[in-house]
Amino acid sequence: MYHPHSSMTGFIDLAHGSELVTRISAHLDSLIRDLATEMPVLLGVNTARDYPHEGTHKIEAKFNTPAVFRDIVNTVQKLVPQARIRPKKIAHISLAYYNKHVQTDNRIEDNAAVDIHELAQSLLAPLLDNQVENKWDIAFYELAFESSALHIPHRFNQIARWHL
């Protein structure tokens, strides 16, 4: 339902319309422009083998995010309280999941979980080996279409993007 991303916030209540969007975007622009060059560091990959107790099979790229990214969200949250911004941990990118949006009693077999884990590890190995080349953006989107079907992704309109 989503393209790979790491959320800095949950969905933001923009009931007050475009005025809030403009204010949030301006604050983000000011804070991100002054952002130091310290970037998130990819730590590895977690798969179904790492979450045996949750029932949701997923593949996540885990990373350590400098506090300044959470500080940006907290600052905008204080400057625009009407938006009811809900900060997130900013600690993973969901690459795939099963049994999250459409519940099922089906379980992945252990040997398949091992294969998926090894494949995910091998695909992310180049990123782990060369952290300097990892590029990050911060993007501000609005939800244009909320899908209720797993095979139809949500659609978002980009409001702003900052290349870090």
Salt bridges, closest charged atoms under 4 A:
ASP13 OD2 - ARG84 NH2 1.91
GLU19 OE2 - ARG23 NH1 3.43
ASP29 OD2 - ARG33 NH2 3.08
ASP50 OD2 - HIS117 ND1 3.81
GLU54 OE2 - HIS53 NE2 3.46
GLU54 OE1 - LYS58 NZ 3.25
GLU60 OE2 - LYS58 NZ 3.84
GLU60 OE1 - LYS62 NZ 3.54
GLU60 OE2 - HIS92 NE2 3.52
ASP137 OD2 - ARG161 NH1 2.93
ASP137 OD1 - HIS163 ND1 3.05
